C-alpha cells in the first residue's frame, strides 16, 4: 500500500498518540510501529522527534535497550487539544495494533541481549532480565573464537523466563535460613543496593571467565548462601543457558 502524504503537524500528533497508547518505547520500537502501520518513514519520524524534543513535547530517559521516549506534560496537553485532527481511521489503525505492539516492546525492554567480540576473538553473549529500572539478572557467557549465535535477541526473549527460574533454582536449592550467615570468598561479592535488595556478583574464574552472573536477591543471607553454591553449579548453569538459547527457535 502506498502511503499518502501526511502533514507535518499530523505526524507529530500521530507520534504523541502512539506514545500515549504504548507508553515509553525506544526510537527503533517507535519506528517499527510507524512502519508496520505505514504511517511514516525513518527520516520523517526522526525529524519530527528532534523538533518535538526541542519544544518539550517528548523526553528521553536512559535504558539498556536504548533511550526510552515518552510524552511530557506539554506533549500530553497538545495531544488532548488537537487529537481530533488525527483522522479516525489512523487512530483506529493504531488502536487495533496497540496491544500486540505493547506486549512485544515490553518484552524487548525487559530482556535485552547483545553479543560482541573480544580482542582475542572470543564472543561474549550478554543477557539481561530487567524489572523497570532494576536488574534481576545479568549474564555474560564467553564463547570460543568463531562461535556465535544468530538471532540472539529473539532467542533470549523466547527463553528468558525459564532461564531465570532455572538459574535461581540452581543457586537456592537446599537453602536453609536457619544456618549461620556464611562467609564468602573473594571471587564472590554480595552488596546491598536497595532496602530489600542484595546484588550477588559471581564469576567462575576471575582471570579467564566462561560465565559471569549478577543477580538481585531479597535477603543477604540468601545471597551469601547462593554464593556458596555457585562453584558447584556454575558449569551446569552455563551449559543450560547455552542449550536453551540454541534450542529456543
VOFIMI-236948 format. One record per residue (C-alpha): x, y, z; residue number from 0; residue in three letters. Coordinates in Angstrom, 1 decimal. Last residue first. Example, Ala and Ser with C-alpha at 12.3 -4.5 7.8 and 13.67 -1.06 7.14 Angstrom:
# VOFIMI-236948
+--------+--------+--------+------+------+
:     xx :     yy :     zz : resi : resn :
+--------+--------+--------+------+------+
:   13.7 :   -1.1 :    7.1 :    1 :  SER :
:   12.3 :   -4.5 :    7.8 :    0 :  ALA :
+--------+--------+--------+------+------+
# end
This chain:
# VOFIMI-236948
+--------+--------+--------+------+------+
:     xx :     yy :     zz : resi : resn :
+--------+--------+--------+------+------+
:   13.9 :  -21.0 :   17.9 :  248 :  UNK :
:   14.9 :  -21.5 :   21.6 :  247 :  UNK :
:   17.0 :  -24.6 :   21.0 :  246 :  UNK :
:   20.4 :  -22.8 :   20.9 :  245 :  UNK :
:   19.4 :  -20.5 :   23.7 :  244 :  UNK :
:   18.2 :  -23.4 :   25.9 :  243 :  UNK :
:   21.5 :  -25.3 :   25.4 :  242 :  UNK :
:   23.7 :  -22.3 :   26.0 :  241 :  UNK :
:   21.8 :  -21.4 :   29.2 :  240 :  UNK :
:   21.9 :  -25.0 :   30.5 :  239 :  UNK :
:   25.7 :  -25.3 :   29.7 :  238 :  UNK :
:   26.4 :  -22.2 :   31.7 :  237 :  UNK :
:   24.2 :  -23.2 :   34.6 :  236 :  UNK :
:   25.8 :  -26.7 :   34.8 :  235 :  UNK :
:   29.3 :  -25.1 :   34.9 :  234 :  UNK :
:   28.3 :  -22.6 :   37.6 :  233 :  UNK :
:   26.6 :  -25.2 :   39.8 :  232 :  UNK :
:   29.1 :  -26.3 :   42.5 :  231 :  UNK :
:   31.2 :  -23.1 :   42.4 :  230 :  UNK :
:   28.0 :  -21.1 :   42.9 :  229 :  UNK :
:   26.6 :  -22.9 :   45.9 :  228 :  UNK :
:   28.5 :  -20.7 :   48.4 :  227 :  UNK :
:   27.3 :  -17.6 :   46.5 :  226 :  UNK :
:   23.7 :  -18.8 :   46.9 :  225 :  UNK :
:   24.2 :  -19.0 :   50.7 :  224 :  UNK :
:   25.5 :  -15.4 :   50.7 :  223 :  UNK :
:   22.6 :  -14.1 :   48.6 :  222 :  UNK :
:   20.0 :  -16.0 :   50.8 :  221 :  UNK :
:   21.6 :  -14.5 :   54.0 :  220 :  UNK :
:   21.6 :  -11.0 :   52.4 :  219 :  UNK :
:   17.9 :  -11.1 :   51.6 :  218 :  UNK :
:   15.8 :  -10.1 :   48.6 :  217 :  UNK :
:   18.0 :  -11.3 :   45.7 :  216 :  UNK :
:   19.3 :   -9.5 :   42.7 :  215 :  UNK :
:   21.6 :  -11.4 :   40.3 :  214 :  UNK :
:   24.9 :  -10.8 :   38.6 :  213 :  UNK :
:   26.5 :  -13.6 :   36.8 :  212 :  UNK :
:   29.7 :  -14.1 :   34.9 :  211 :  UNK :
:   30.5 :  -17.2 :   32.8 :  210 :  UNK :
:   33.5 :  -18.7 :   31.0 :  209 :  UNK :
:   35.9 :  -16.4 :   32.9 :  208 :  UNK :
:   39.7 :  -16.4 :   32.4 :  207 :  UNK :
:   41.4 :  -14.5 :   35.2 :  206 :  UNK :
:   38.3 :  -14.2 :   37.6 :  205 :  UNK :
:   37.2 :  -17.8 :   37.0 :  204 :  UNK :
:   33.6 :  -19.0 :   37.6 :  203 :  UNK :
:   32.3 :  -15.5 :   38.2 :  202 :  UNK :
:   29.7 :  -14.2 :   40.6 :  201 :  UNK :
:   28.1 :  -10.9 :   41.7 :  200 :  UNK :
:   25.1 :  -11.1 :   44.0 :  199 :  UNK :
:   23.3 :   -7.9 :   44.5 :  198 :  UNK :
:   21.1 :   -7.6 :   47.6 :  197 :  UNK :
:   17.7 :   -5.9 :   47.5 :  196 :  UNK :
:   15.3 :   -5.1 :   50.4 :  195 :  UNK :
:   16.2 :   -1.5 :   51.1 :  194 :  UNK :
:   18.3 :   -1.3 :   48.0 :  193 :  UNK :
:   21.8 :   -2.0 :   46.6 :  192 :  UNK :
:   23.2 :   -4.2 :   49.4 :  191 :  UNK :
:   26.4 :   -6.0 :   48.5 :  190 :  UNK :
:   27.3 :   -9.6 :   47.9 :  189 :  UNK :
:   30.5 :  -10.4 :   46.1 :  188 :  UNK :
:   32.0 :  -13.7 :   45.0 :  187 :  UNK :
:   35.6 :  -14.3 :   43.8 :  186 :  UNK :
:   37.0 :  -13.0 :   47.1 :  185 :  UNK :
:   35.4 :  -15.9 :   49.0 :  184 :  UNK :
:   32.2 :  -15.8 :   51.0 :  183 :  UNK :
:   31.5 :  -16.1 :   54.7 :  182 :  UNK :
:   28.2 :  -17.6 :   55.7 :  181 :  UNK :
:   25.5 :  -16.1 :   58.0 :  180 :  UNK :
:   24.6 :  -19.0 :   60.3 :  179 :  UNK :
:   22.1 :  -21.6 :   59.0 :  178 :  UNK :
:   18.4 :  -21.2 :   59.9 :  177 :  UNK :
:   17.5 :  -19.9 :   56.5 :  176 :  UNK :
:   18.2 :  -23.3 :   54.9 :  175 :  UNK :
:   18.6 :  -23.2 :   51.1 :  174 :  UNK :
:   18.5 :  -26.7 :   49.8 :  173 :  UNK :
:   18.4 :  -25.4 :   46.2 :  172 :  UNK :
:   18.9 :  -21.7 :   46.1 :  171 :  UNK :
:   21.5 :  -21.2 :   43.4 :  170 :  UNK :
:   20.2 :  -23.9 :   41.0 :  169 :  UNK :
:   16.6 :  -22.8 :   41.4 :  168 :  UNK :
:   17.5 :  -19.2 :   40.6 :  167 :  UNK :
:   19.3 :  -20.2 :   37.5 :  166 :  UNK :
:   16.3 :  -22.3 :   36.5 :  165 :  UNK :
:   13.8 :  -19.6 :   37.2 :  164 :  UNK :
:   15.8 :  -17.0 :   35.2 :  163 :  UNK :
:   16.4 :  -19.3 :   32.3 :  162 :  UNK :
:   12.8 :  -20.4 :   32.1 :  161 :  UNK :
:   11.7 :  -16.8 :   32.0 :  160 :  UNK :
:   14.3 :  -15.7 :   29.4 :  159 :  UNK :
:   13.7 :  -18.5 :   26.9 :  158 :  UNK :
:   11.9 :  -16.9 :   24.0 :  157 :  UNK :
:   13.2 :  -13.4 :   24.7 :  156 :  UNK :
:   16.7 :  -14.7 :   24.6 :  155 :  UNK :
:   16.3 :  -16.5 :   21.2 :  154 :  UNK :
:   14.8 :  -13.4 :   19.6 :  153 :  UNK :
:   17.6 :  -11.2 :   21.0 :  152 :  UNK :
:   20.2 :  -13.7 :   19.8 :  151 :  UNK :
:   19.0 :  -14.1 :   16.2 :  150 :  UNK :
:   22.3 :  -15.8 :   15.3 :  149 :  UNK :
:   24.5 :  -17.4 :   18.0 :  148 :  UNK :
:   28.3 :  -17.2 :   17.6 :  147 :  UNK :
:   31.4 :  -19.4 :   17.8 :  146 :  UNK :
:   34.4 :  -18.2 :   15.9 :  145 :  UNK :
:   36.6 :  -17.8 :   18.9 :  144 :  UNK :
:   35.4 :  -19.8 :   21.9 :  143 :  UNK :
:   32.3 :  -18.5 :   23.8 :  142 :  UNK :
:   32.2 :  -16.3 :   27.0 :  141 :  UNK :
:   28.8 :  -16.1 :   28.6 :  140 :  UNK :
:   27.7 :  -13.0 :   30.4 :  139 :  UNK :
:   24.5 :  -13.0 :   32.5 :  138 :  UNK :
:   22.7 :  -10.1 :   34.2 :  137 :  UNK :
:   19.7 :  -11.0 :   36.3 :  136 :  UNK :
:   17.0 :   -9.0 :   38.1 :  135 :  UNK :
:   18.3 :   -5.6 :   37.1 :  134 :  UNK :
:   16.1 :   -2.8 :   38.4 :  133 :  UNK :
:   14.9 :    0.2 :   36.4 :  132 :  UNK :
:   11.6 :   -1.4 :   35.3 :  131 :  UNK :
:   12.1 :   -5.1 :   36.0 :  130 :  UNK :
:   15.1 :   -6.2 :   33.9 :  129 :  UNK :
:   16.4 :   -9.5 :   32.7 :  128 :  UNK :
:   19.7 :   -9.3 :   30.9 :  127 :  UNK :
:   21.9 :  -11.4 :   28.5 :  126 :  UNK :
:   25.4 :  -10.5 :   27.3 :  125 :  UNK :
:   26.9 :  -13.1 :   25.0 :  124 :  UNK :
:   30.7 :  -12.6 :   24.7 :  123 :  UNK :
:   32.5 :  -13.9 :   21.6 :  122 :  UNK :
:   36.2 :  -14.9 :   21.8 :  121 :  UNK :
:   38.5 :  -13.5 :   19.1 :  120 :  UNK :
:   41.3 :  -12.4 :   21.4 :  119 :  UNK :
:   40.4 :   -8.8 :   21.1 :  118 :  UNK :
:   36.9 :   -9.6 :   22.4 :  117 :  UNK :
:   33.9 :   -9.9 :   20.1 :  116 :  UNK :
:   30.4 :   -8.6 :   21.0 :  115 :  UNK :
:   27.0 :  -10.0 :   21.7 :  114 :  UNK :
:   23.7 :   -8.4 :   22.7 :  113 :  UNK :
:   20.5 :   -9.2 :   24.6 :  112 :  UNK :
:   17.8 :   -7.0 :   26.2 :  111 :  UNK :
:   15.1 :   -8.8 :   28.1 :  110 :  UNK :
:   12.7 :   -6.4 :   29.9 :  109 :  UNK :
:   12.7 :   -3.8 :   27.1 :  108 :  UNK :
:   12.2 :   -6.4 :   24.4 :  107 :  UNK :
:    9.3 :   -8.0 :   26.4 :  106 :  UNK :
:    7.8 :   -4.5 :   26.8 :  105 :  UNK :
:    8.0 :   -3.9 :   23.1 :  104 :  UNK :
:    6.3 :   -7.1 :   22.1 :  103 :  UNK :
:    3.4 :   -6.8 :   24.6 :  102 :  UNK :
:    2.9 :   -3.1 :   23.7 :  101 :  UNK :
:    3.0 :   -3.7 :   19.9 :  100 :  UNK :
:    0.4 :   -6.5 :   20.2 :   99 :  UNK :
:   -1.9 :   -4.5 :   22.4 :   98 :  UNK :
:   -1.6 :   -1.3 :   20.3 :   97 :  UNK :
:   -2.4 :   -2.8 :   16.9 :   96 :  UNK :
:   -6.1 :   -2.1 :   16.9 :   95 :  UNK :
:   -5.6 :    1.3 :   18.5 :   94 :  UNK :
:   -3.0 :    2.4 :   15.9 :   93 :  UNK :
:   -5.3 :    1.6 :   13.0 :   92 :  UNK :
:   -8.3 :    3.1 :   14.8 :   91 :  UNK :
:   -6.4 :    6.4 :   15.3 :   90 :  UNK :
:   -5.5 :    6.3 :   11.6 :   89 :  UNK :
:   -9.1 :    5.8 :   10.5 :   88 :  UNK :
:  -10.3 :    8.5 :   12.9 :   87 :  UNK :
:   -8.2 :   11.1 :   11.1 :   86 :  UNK :
:   -5.8 :   12.8 :   13.5 :   85 :  UNK :
:   -7.1 :   16.3 :   13.9 :   84 :  UNK :
:   -9.3 :   15.0 :   16.7 :   83 :  UNK :
:   -6.2 :   14.8 :   19.0 :   82 :  UNK :
:   -5.7 :   18.6 :   18.9 :   81 :  UNK :
:   -6.1 :   19.8 :   22.5 :   80 :  UNK :
:   -5.6 :   16.4 :   24.2 :   79 :  UNK :
:   -2.4 :   15.9 :   22.1 :   78 :  UNK :
:   -1.1 :   19.3 :   22.9 :   77 :  UNK :
:   -1.7 :   18.9 :   26.6 :   76 :  UNK :
:    0.0 :   15.5 :   26.5 :   75 :  UNK :
:    3.0 :   16.9 :   24.8 :   74 :  UNK :
:    3.3 :   19.7 :   27.4 :   73 :  UNK :
:    3.0 :   17.2 :   30.2 :   72 :  UNK :
:    5.8 :   15.2 :   28.6 :   71 :  UNK :
:    5.3 :   12.1 :   26.3 :   70 :  UNK :
:    7.9 :    9.3 :   26.5 :   69 :  UNK :
:   10.9 :    8.2 :   24.5 :   68 :  UNK :
:   13.1 :    5.4 :   26.0 :   67 :  UNK :
:   16.8 :    5.7 :   25.4 :   66 :  UNK :
:   18.3 :    2.4 :   24.2 :   65 :  UNK :
:   17.9 :   -1.2 :   25.2 :   64 :  UNK :
:   19.8 :   -0.6 :   28.4 :   63 :  UNK :
:   17.5 :    2.3 :   29.3 :   62 :  UNK :
:   18.3 :    6.0 :   29.6 :   61 :  UNK :
:   15.5 :    8.6 :   29.6 :   60 :  UNK :
:   14.1 :   10.6 :   26.8 :   59 :  UNK :
:   11.6 :   13.5 :   26.7 :   58 :  UNK :
:    8.7 :   14.5 :   24.5 :   57 :  UNK :
:    6.7 :   17.7 :   23.9 :   56 :  UNK :
:    9.4 :   20.0 :   25.3 :   55 :  UNK :
:    9.8 :   22.0 :   22.1 :   54 :  UNK :
:   13.4 :   20.7 :   21.5 :   53 :  UNK :
:   12.0 :   17.2 :   21.9 :   52 :  UNK :
:    9.2 :   17.7 :   19.4 :   51 :  UNK :
:   11.6 :   19.1 :   16.8 :   50 :  UNK :
:   14.0 :   16.2 :   17.1 :   49 :  UNK :
:   11.2 :   13.7 :   17.2 :   48 :  UNK :
:    9.6 :   15.1 :   14.0 :   47 :  UNK :
:   12.9 :   15.0 :   12.1 :   46 :  UNK :
:   13.5 :   11.4 :   13.3 :   45 :  UNK :
:   10.0 :   10.3 :   12.2 :   44 :  UNK :
:   10.2 :   11.8 :    8.8 :   43 :  UNK :
:   13.6 :   10.3 :    8.2 :   42 :  UNK :
:   12.6 :    6.8 :    9.4 :   41 :  UNK :
:    9.4 :    6.6 :    7.4 :   40 :  UNK :
:    5.8 :    7.4 :    8.3 :   39 :  UNK :
:    2.4 :    5.9 :    8.9 :   38 :  UNK :
:    2.6 :    2.5 :    7.1 :   37 :  UNK :
:    1.2 :    0.8 :   10.2 :   36 :  UNK :
:    4.1 :   -1.6 :   10.3 :   35 :  UNK :
:    6.5 :    1.3 :    9.5 :   34 :  UNK :
:    5.2 :    3.6 :   12.3 :   33 :  UNK :
:    5.2 :    0.7 :   14.8 :   32 :  UNK :
:    8.7 :   -0.4 :   13.9 :   31 :  UNK :
:    9.9 :    3.2 :   14.0 :   30 :  UNK :
:    8.5 :    3.5 :   17.6 :   29 :  UNK :
:   10.4 :    0.4 :   18.5 :   28 :  UNK :
:   13.6 :    1.8 :   17.0 :   27 :  UNK :
:   13.2 :    5.1 :   18.8 :   26 :  UNK :
:   12.8 :    3.3 :   22.1 :   25 :  UNK :
:    9.5 :    3.0 :   23.8 :   24 :  UNK :
:    7.8 :    4.6 :   26.8 :   23 :  UNK :
:    4.0 :    4.1 :   26.9 :   22 :  UNK :
:    2.2 :    2.4 :   24.1 :   21 :  UNK :
:   -1.1 :    4.4 :   23.8 :   20 :  UNK :
:    0.5 :    7.7 :   24.8 :   19 :  UNK :
:    3.4 :    7.1 :   22.6 :   18 :  UNK :
:    1.2 :    6.3 :   19.6 :   17 :  UNK :
:   -0.9 :    9.5 :   20.2 :   16 :  UNK :
:    2.2 :   11.6 :   20.5 :   15 :  UNK :
:    3.7 :   10.1 :   17.3 :   14 :  UNK :
:    0.4 :   10.6 :   15.5 :   13 :  UNK :
:    0.2 :   14.2 :   16.7 :   12 :  UNK :
:    3.7 :   14.9 :   15.4 :   11 :  UNK :
:    2.8 :   13.4 :   12.0 :   10 :  UNK :
:   -0.3 :   15.4 :   11.9 :    9 :  UNK :
:    1.7 :   18.6 :   12.3 :    8 :  UNK :
:    4.0 :   17.5 :    9.5 :    7 :  UNK :
:    1.1 :   16.9 :    7.0 :    6 :  UNK :
:    0.7 :   13.2 :    5.9 :    5 :  UNK :
:    1.4 :   12.4 :    2.3 :    4 :  UNK :
:   -0.3 :    9.2 :    1.3 :    3 :  UNK :
:    1.2 :    5.8 :    2.0 :    2 :  UNK :
:    1.4 :    3.4 :   -1.0 :    1 :  UNK :
:    0.0 :    0.0 :    0.0 :    0 :  UNK :
+--------+--------+--------+------+------+
# end
